[in-house]
Amino acid sequence: MALSNAERQRRYRQKLKARASPGAAGELARLAVEQAIQALWAFHQRPGPGGIDWAAIDGCMSLAQYRSELERSPGNLIQAARAFLPDFAGLTPEEARAITVVIELSDALRLAPHRQLLPPASPVEAQPIRDAPRPV
């Protein structure tokens, strides 16, 4: 059964409220971490310095091995993310944004002062919200 426009808008507002609630912070943090891991893995799959594969350098041949290496110690993910500071060299803009979110989460949890890591996105670069209602 097709939803009416009013019902789609109501559901969209409910999703926005749910995401804005403090109870959703944990799930949003997990999503941000997952996106950062995917960005780090995408970088890892590119050739390393001198054209050598990163897998030959660190021994991680699969995403599962890479994730295991990040999980081995609590600081590994943040250390890997901070390795791209200050200019996020070698990352796509989307990967840099994903890694920036995790760094900002880490800074917030450590009560570190806020700092601008990436320049603000121009309106052309801004990504649409996935759950935004589509025009009819």
C-alpha positions as CSV (number, residue, x, y, z in Angstrom):
1,M,0.0,0.0,0.0
2,A,1.4,3.4,-1.0
3,L,1.8,6.0,1.8
4,S,0.2,9.3,1.5
5,N,2.4,12.4,1.5
6,A,1.3,13.3,5.0
7,E,2.2,9.9,6.3
8,R,5.6,10.0,4.6
9,Q,6.2,13.5,6.2
10,R,5.1,12.2,9.6
11,R,7.5,9.3,9.5
12,Y,10.3,11.5,8.3
13,R,9.7,13.9,11.3
14,Q,9.7,10.9,13.6
15,K,13.0,9.7,12.3
16,L,14.5,13.2,12.7
17,K,13.3,13.4,16.3
18,A,14.6,9.9,17.1
19,R,18.0,10.8,15.6
20,A,18.1,14.1,17.6
21,S,17.4,12.4,20.9
22,P,20.2,11.8,23.4
23,G,19.4,8.1,23.3
24,A,20.4,7.9,19.7
25,A,24.0,9.1,20.4
26,G,25.4,5.6,20.8
27,E,23.9,4.3,17.6
28,L,25.1,7.4,15.7
29,A,28.6,7.0,17.2
30,R,28.6,3.3,16.1
31,L,27.5,4.4,12.6
32,A,30.3,7.0,12.5
33,V,32.9,4.5,13.6
34,E,31.8,2.0,10.9
35,Q,32.0,4.7,8.2
36,A,35.5,5.6,9.4
37,I,36.6,2.0,9.3
38,Q,35.3,1.7,5.8
39,A,37.2,4.9,4.8
40,L,40.4,3.6,6.4
41,W,40.0,0.3,4.7
42,A,39.4,2.0,1.3
43,F,42.7,3.9,1.9
44,H,44.4,0.7,2.9
45,Q,43.5,-1.0,-0.4
46,R,45.4,1.7,-2.3
47,P,49.1,1.2,-2.9
48,G,51.3,2.4,-0.1
49,P,54.5,4.3,-0.3
50,G,56.7,3.4,-3.2
51,G,53.8,1.4,-4.8
52,I,53.9,-1.4,-2.2
53,D,50.5,-2.7,-1.1
54,W,49.6,-1.8,2.5
55,A,48.7,-5.5,3.0
56,A,52.3,-6.4,2.4
57,I,53.4,-3.7,4.9
58,D,51.0,-4.5,7.8
59,G,49.8,-8.1,6.9
60,C,46.1,-7.3,6.8
61,M,44.7,-9.0,3.8
62,S,41.0,-8.6,4.5
63,L,38.6,-6.1,6.2
64,A,38.1,-8.6,9.0
65,Q,41.8,-8.8,9.7
66,Y,42.0,-5.0,9.5
67,R,39.1,-4.5,11.9
68,S,40.6,-7.0,14.3
69,E,43.8,-5.0,14.3
70,L,41.9,-1.9,15.1
71,E,39.9,-3.6,17.8
72,R,43.1,-5.1,19.4
73,S,43.7,-1.9,21.4
74,P,41.2,0.9,22.2
75,G,43.5,3.6,20.8
76,N,44.2,2.0,17.4
77,L,41.2,3.5,15.6
78,I,41.9,7.0,16.8
79,Q,45.6,6.6,16.1
80,A,44.9,5.5,12.6
81,A,42.4,8.4,12.1
82,R,44.8,11.0,13.5
83,A,47.6,9.8,11.2
84,F,45.8,11.8,8.4
85,L,46.0,15.1,10.2
86,P,46.5,17.9,9.3
87,D,45.6,17.7,5.6
88,F,44.0,14.3,5.1
89,A,46.4,13.5,2.2
90,G,45.4,10.6,0.1
91,L,41.7,10.5,1.2
92,T,38.7,11.4,-0.8
93,P,36.5,14.2,0.6
94,E,33.9,11.6,1.8
95,E,36.6,9.5,3.5
96,A,38.1,12.7,5.2
97,R,34.6,13.6,6.5
98,A,34.1,10.1,7.9
99,I,37.4,10.1,9.7
100,T,36.9,13.7,10.9
101,V,33.7,12.7,12.7
102,V,35.5,10.0,14.6
103,I,38.3,12.4,15.6
104,E,35.7,14.9,16.8
105,L,33.9,12.3,18.8
106,S,37.2,11.3,20.4
107,D,38.0,14.9,21.2
108,A,34.5,15.4,22.7
109,L,34.8,12.4,24.9
110,R,38.3,13.5,26.2
111,L,36.8,17.0,26.8
112,A,39.4,18.5,24.4
113,P,38.6,21.9,22.9
114,H,36.8,21.9,19.6
115,R,38.9,22.7,16.6
116,Q,38.0,23.0,12.9
117,L,39.6,20.0,11.2
118,L,38.1,20.4,7.7
119,P,37.0,23.6,6.0
120,P,33.3,23.9,6.0
121,A,31.7,22.2,3.0
122,S,30.5,24.4,0.2
123,P,26.8,24.1,-0.7
124,V,27.9,22.3,-3.9
125,E,29.8,19.6,-1.8
126,A,27.1,19.2,0.8
127,Q,25.6,15.7,0.7
128,P,21.8,15.3,0.8
129,I,20.2,13.6,3.7
130,R,19.4,10.0,2.7
131,D,16.0,10.0,4.5
132,A,14.9,13.3,3.0
133,P,11.4,13.1,1.4
134,R,11.5,12.9,-2.3
135,P,9.5,15.4,-4.4
136,V,6.3,14.0,-5.8
